[in-house]
């Protein structure tokens, strides 16, 4: 995982935790191991996504925009 992708994952974990989420392990789509990851809240199942590549970098997903319904 690149440093930028690691940084994004850490930031997303902090933001999701602030919303009451408990993210599981980060997983990547096949063939995109160095570019993208997703993690699912262990409590409510909402997902967070991160992507880091030269033309597109950022985070999205309901685990970032909605509070955990099971916290």
RAGIUR-V487937 format. One line per field, one symbol per residue. phi: phi as a letter, one per 30 degrees, with the letter a starting at -180 (. if undefined). psi: psi as a letter, one per 20 degrees, with the letter a starting at -180 (. if undefined). burial: + if it has 24 or more other ideal C-beta (glycine too) atoms within 12 Angstrom, else -. Layout:
BEGIN
phi: ???
psi: ???
burial: ???
END
This chain:
BEGIN
phi: .dedddddddddedddddcjdbddddbbdeibeccbbbbcdddcidcbbbbbbecablbakddccbdddcd
psi: prgghgggggghgggghhjjqnqaqpqqqpikhihqqqqpphgijqqqqqporhippaqrqhihiqqpij.
burial: ----+--++--++-++--+-+-+--+--------+++++++----+++++++------+-++++---+---
END
